[in-house]
Amino acid sequence: MVSLAEKASEPLSGPRAESTRWQRWNRRLHYFLGLYFLFFLWLFSLTGLLLNHGQWSFAEFYANRRITHVEQPVRRPPAADAETEAKDVLRQLGISGEIQWLTAATEPTRLEFRVARPGLQYEIAADFKIGIAKVQRTEVNGWGTARALHTFSGVRLGDAKNQRDWLLTTVWVYAMDALCAGLAVMVASGVVLWWVRRERRVSGLLALACGTFVCAWLVVGLRWLQ
Amino acid sequence: MRQPFYAFVRDLHLYGGLFLSPFLIVFALSVVFLVHAWVPGAGAPPVRRRAANVALPANLEQLKGREQLTALHAVLDTLEVRGEIGFVRQLPKPRRFVIPVAVPGRETVVELDVAGATADISTRSTGGWDAMVYLHKMPGPHNVNLRGNAFFMQVWRWLADATVYLTLFVSVSGIYLWTVLKSERRVGLILLATGALSLGGMIYGLTR
């Protein structure tokens, strides 16, 4: 006996063969994108849940953070823009990550900045007059790292001071972009898969309309109604 | 026995996925804006107005937490400002309150002068794209005690969680539907492993 699943995927012949072939590829696209992005989707879904439920005590990370302080000798980098100088300092200290500027430079002989990567943060204060860099290293547990992965992009809306400057941040951001494009294609291919099932058109339309209505109320409706 | 179960799961996957689709689109689009720190059309100039003789509760400055939020919402209602209060900045010496209030796509900042019983209201329309970004970030990890002070935010808090649970259900049911398709298993397994390895590799590189 042929299962429903296999019946749905078996090749057909006749005048609608071309359309059926296209539908089969659409189904494959839906499956394959879903499988490739499965763990990405789970990571961002579950970390989104963590971010929205900061009160969950099992996922506490900030109270358990580990802070260490070290001082290391540092040479003044050749005169350049702040980012190039900071990268030179990082190379000397053996640290890599996304540079964040929190304050404007106060003295030309000092360089203060933060370096972040998911789960790890360095506050660096380099004093070239005495040739010492004070480094505060803060490490959080796996829950904190997971939360940071969700939001780690190297840039923030409304913060013109900081630009992405670490290659791995760029790779991570492109991965997020790819996931979003993949989700959009999965939604589109899913809609096609639903539409070809004539017997499910009305009930499916109800489900789609419910989701669309709620989203439209939130995204567009609220500012007109309130 | 297997076919009715397969058909049942396929229907649930279909309806769950269709309901979920607009939410996924909202989250996916807003990610692009968030990770590139750019929202089209969010820079509209604010519209300002001033309200005089604002009726303020006598003990407004003494109230704390939720009680203060409830009192402020009542004041904001009289000013026809509705939405989620982001935070409350109380300035004791000049006896002023600065209160950002938002609905998706609109930001309002109300500056209440308690001594003069006036309110300076600045409203800015931030548009539909920014509305998606706002929803993506809400309720979020900040100001947890204040969050959900507007009805829509209580609904959204629930929907944001539901989106996650439904996503997990749709993906797990999708895996089941794929495993039944014997002919697609090999390619599927390769893609699943490739996805896991590429994600694992990136996380390793970012955190090691």
Interface residues (C-beta under 8 A of the other chain):
Chain A: S3 L4 A5 E6 S9 R28 Y31 F32 G34 L35 Y36 F37 L38 F39 F40 L41 W42 L43 S45 L46 G48 L49 L51 N52 G54 Q55 R117 P118 G119 L120 T145 R147 L149 F152 S153 V155 R156 L157 G158 D159 L168 T169 V171 W172 V173 A175 M176 D177 L179 C180 A181 L183 A184 M186 V187 G190 V191 L193 W194 R197 R200 S203 G204 A207 L208 C210 G211 T212 V214 C215 A216 L218 V219 V220 L222 R223 Q226
Chain B: R2 Q3 Y6 A7 R10 D11 L14 Y15 G16 G17 L18 F19 L20 S21 P22 F23 L24 I25 V26 F27 A28 L29 V31 V32 F33 L34 V35 H36 A37 W38 V39 R82 G83 V103 P104 G105 R106 S125 G128 A131 M132 V133 L135 P139 G140 P141 V144 F152 V155 W156 R157 L159 A160 D161 T163 V164 T167 L168 S171 G174 I175 L177 W178 V180 L181 K182 S183 E184 V187 G188 L191 L192 T194 G195 A196 S198 L199 M202 I203 G205 L206 T207
